[in-house]
Amino acid sequence: MHFTKMHGLGNDYLYVYGCPENPEKLSVRLSQRHMGAGSDGMIWIFPSAVADFQMRIFNADGSEAQMCGNGIRCVGKYVYEKGYTDKKHLTVETLSGIRDLELFTAGGRVKKVAVDMGKAEVKPEILLPVEGETITCTPVSVGNPHAVLFVANAEAAPVSTLGPKLEHHKAFPGGVNVEFVQVLGRNRLRMRVWERGSGVTMACGTGACACAAAAVEKGFCGREETIAVQLDGGVLEIQVGPENILTMTGPAETVYEGEVAL
């Protein structure tokens, strides 16, 4: 099986055109950092009856994700640069619905991608008991679930310890992505993330969208303004429009091509 390793700000996946019978098992096997190719998961691309393409996303633990913002940007780069399409405006079917992509190219290569990420649903803050402490978070849905925590210092946030506890908290029966967010200034956020099914990752596109939407609701950032979200892997630009419609713009990079015996 031929695969392409790609990343969006360090959030890396293995991409394959087609979808086998056992995508879960292959994702677990190949995502291993030391005994596989190493990735946050695998993304399978194939034709769609309702859009230009369809994508399925499997995390490193084999669980299927509804949507991946960094992943879908790489899907746009993949299908354009491999000749599956010559369109620069694409539609991609996901478990969260159909998403629109705009590809920005130079020299026949895709340099960055803007994605219509759909609508954010920001819920009121909730208080969660976690091992004798009370954690305040803002639940946000952008097609997949997020718990946004505003913190004084994102660098010192307990991402790897508190993250898994919140991911599996009874308040989130299906699990949740957890974002630790520091407000750096007007329309400037610093975010670190614990991704559901993958753990600590260098970037999360849907998480950046969730944080921006929560920050707009709290008045930290402006609606219809460009919000710079600094992740471990780089910066994503998010706009929160009327009715919380989201647009995300960021890079997509190819790491290498590979083959594996099945």
C-alpha positions in Angstrom: 0.0 0.0 0.0 1.3 3.4 -1.0 0.9 6.3 1.5 1.9 9.9 1.8 2.9 11.4 5.1 1.7 15.0 5.4 1.2 17.5 8.2 -0.6 20.7 9.0 1.5 22.6 11.5 3.0 19.3 12.8 -0.4 17.6 13.1 0.7 14.6 11.0 -1.3 11.9 9.2 -0.7 9.2 6.7 -2.9 9.7 3.6 -4.1 7.0 1.2 -6.3 7.2 -1.8 -8.9 4.5 -1.3 -10.3 2.9 1.8 -9.6 -0.7 2.9 -11.8 -3.0 4.9 -9.8 -2.6 8.1 -8.9 1.1 8.4 -8.9 1.0 12.2 -6.3 -1.7 12.5 -4.0 -0.1 9.9 -4.3 3.2 11.7 -3.2 1.7 15.0 -0.4 -0.3 13.3 1.1 2.4 11.1 0.6 5.4 13.5 3.1 4.0 16.0 6.0 6.3 16.4 8.7 3.7 16.9 7.3 0.6 15.2 5.3 2.1 12.4 5.5 5.1 10.1 4.6 7.4 13.0 1.6 9.8 12.9 -1.4 11.1 14.7 -3.6 8.8 12.6 -4.6 8.0 9.0 -6.8 9.7 6.5 -8.4 7.8 3.7 -9.6 9.7 0.6 -12.0 8.5 -2.0 -14.8 9.7 -4.4 -18.0 11.0 -3.0 -21.6 10.9 -4.4 -22.3 14.3 -2.9 -19.0 16.2 -3.1 -15.7 16.2 -5.0 -14.1 13.9 -2.5 -14.8 12.1 0.8 -12.4 11.7 3.7 -12.4 9.3 6.7 -10.2 10.0 9.6 -8.9 7.4 12.1 -6.9 8.4 15.1 -3.8 6.6 16.3 -5.9 4.5 18.7 -8.2 3.4 15.8 -11.2 5.5 16.8 -12.8 7.4 13.9 -13.0 11.2 14.1 -15.8 13.3 12.6 -13.5 16.1 11.3 -9.9 17.3 11.2 -9.1 20.8 10.2 -5.4 20.3 9.6 -6.1 17.0 7.9 -8.7 18.4 5.5 -6.2 21.1 4.3 -3.7 18.3 3.5 -6.5 16.5 1.6 -6.9 19.5 -0.6 -3.1 19.6 -1.3 -3.0 15.8 -1.9 -5.8 15.6 -4.5 -4.6 18.7 -6.4 -0.9 17.8 -6.5 -1.5 14.2 -7.4 -3.7 15.1 -10.3 -7.1 13.9 -8.9 -8.5 17.3 -9.6 -7.5 20.6 -11.2 -10.0 22.6 -9.2 -8.9 25.2 -6.7 -12.4 25.3 -5.1 -13.3 21.9 -3.7 -15.9 20.2 -1.6 -15.0 17.4 0.7 -17.5 15.1 2.5 -16.8 14.4 6.1 -18.8 12.9 9.0 -19.4 16.5 10.1 -20.9 17.4 6.7 -19.6 18.8 3.5 -16.7 21.3 3.7 -15.6 23.9 1.1 -11.9 24.4 0.4 -10.1 27.1 -1.4 -6.5 26.2 -2.5 -3.8 28.9 -2.8 -1.2 27.7 -5.2 2.2 28.8 -6.6 4.3 26.9 -9.1 1.8 24.1 -9.3 2.0 23.5 -5.6 -0.6 24.2 -2.9 0.9 26.5 -0.3 -2.1 27.1 1.9 -5.7 26.2 2.2 -8.8 28.1 3.5 -11.6 25.9 4.8 -15.2 26.6 5.5 -15.4 24.8 8.9 -19.1 25.2 9.4 -20.8 26.6 12.4 -19.5 26.6 16.0 -22.0 25.9 18.8 -20.6 27.5 22.0 -22.3 26.4 25.2 -22.3 28.1 28.6 -19.4 27.4 30.9 -19.6 24.3 33.0 -17.8 23.3 36.3 -16.4 19.8 36.3 -15.1 17.9 39.4 -11.7 16.3 38.6 -10.0 14.4 41.5 -11.0 16.9 44.2 -10.6 20.0 42.0 -13.2 22.0 40.1 -12.3 22.7 36.5 -14.1 25.5 34.5 -14.4 24.9 30.8 -16.5 26.0 27.8 -18.0 23.2 25.7 -17.8 23.9 22.0 -19.0 21.8 19.0 -17.5 22.4 15.5 -18.7 19.1 14.2 -16.7 17.3 16.9 -16.6 18.0 20.6 -14.2 20.4 22.4 -13.7 21.5 26.0 -11.9 24.9 26.0 -10.1 26.0 29.1 -8.8 29.6 29.4 -5.6 29.6 31.4 -3.1 32.2 32.6 -0.1 30.4 31.0 -0.5 27.9 28.3 3.1 26.8 28.5 2.6 25.7 32.1 -0.8 24.1 31.5 -1.2 20.4 32.6 -2.0 19.2 29.0 -0.7 15.7 29.4 -2.2 15.1 32.9 -5.5 17.0 32.9 -6.1 16.4 29.2 -6.8 12.6 29.4 -8.9 13.1 32.5 -11.2 15.5 30.8 -11.2 13.5 27.5 -12.8 10.6 29.4 -14.9 12.6 31.9 -18.4 11.4 32.4 -19.6 14.9 31.2 -18.4 13.9 27.7 -19.8 10.3 27.1 -18.1 10.1 23.7 -14.9 11.7 24.7 -13.7 15.3 24.0 -10.8 17.2 22.6 -9.3 19.5 25.3 -7.8 22.9 24.6 -5.7 25.0 27.0 -5.9 28.6 25.8 -4.0 31.8 26.8 -5.2 35.2 25.6 -2.1 37.0 24.4 -3.8 40.1 23.2 -6.6 41.3 21.0 -7.2 38.6 18.4 -4.1 36.7 19.5 -4.4 33.3 21.3 -1.9 30.6 22.4 -3.3 27.1 22.4 -2.1 23.7 23.4 -4.2 20.6 22.8 -4.9 17.1 24.0 -6.7 15.4 21.1 -9.3 12.8 21.7 -7.8 9.5 20.6 -4.4 10.8 19.8 -3.1 12.6 22.9 -0.8 15.7 22.8 -0.5 16.9 19.2 1.4 19.9 17.7 -1.8 21.4 16.2 -5.5 20.9 16.0 -7.5 22.8 13.4 -11.0 22.2 14.8 -9.5 23.0 18.3 -8.3 26.4 17.0 -11.7 27.1 15.6 -13.4 26.1 18.9 -11.0 28.3 20.9 -11.6 31.3 18.6 -15.4 30.9 18.8 -15.2 30.7 22.6 -12.9 33.7 22.7 -15.3 35.8 20.6 -18.2 34.8 22.9 -16.2 36.0 25.9 -15.2 39.3 24.1 -11.4 38.4 23.9 -11.5 38.5 20.1 -13.6 40.3 17.5 -16.2 38.7 15.3 -15.4 38.9 11.5 -11.8 39.7 12.4 -8.7 37.6 11.8 -7.7 35.7 14.9 -4.1 34.3 15.1 -4.0 31.1 17.0 -0.5 30.1 18.0 -0.1 26.3 18.2 3.0 24.3 19.0 3.4 23.7 15.3 2.7 27.3 14.0 -0.1 29.7 13.5 -3.6 29.2 12.1 -5.8 32.1 11.1 -9.4 31.8 12.1 -12.4 34.1 11.3 -15.7 33.8 13.3 -18.4 35.2 11.1 -22.1 35.9 11.7 -23.9 33.0 13.4 -20.5 31.6 14.4 -19.7 30.4 10.8 -15.9 29.6 10.8 -13.2 30.0 8.2 -9.7 28.5 8.9 -6.6 29.3 6.8 -3.3 27.6 7.2 -0.5 25.6 5.5 -0.3 22.0 4.4 3.0 20.2 3.9 4.2 16.8 2.4 6.8 15.0 4.5 7.5 11.9 2.4 6.0 9.1 0.3 6.2 5.5 1.5 5.0 1.9 0.9 4.1 -0.8 3.4 3.4 -4.5 3.0 -0.1 -5.4 4.2 
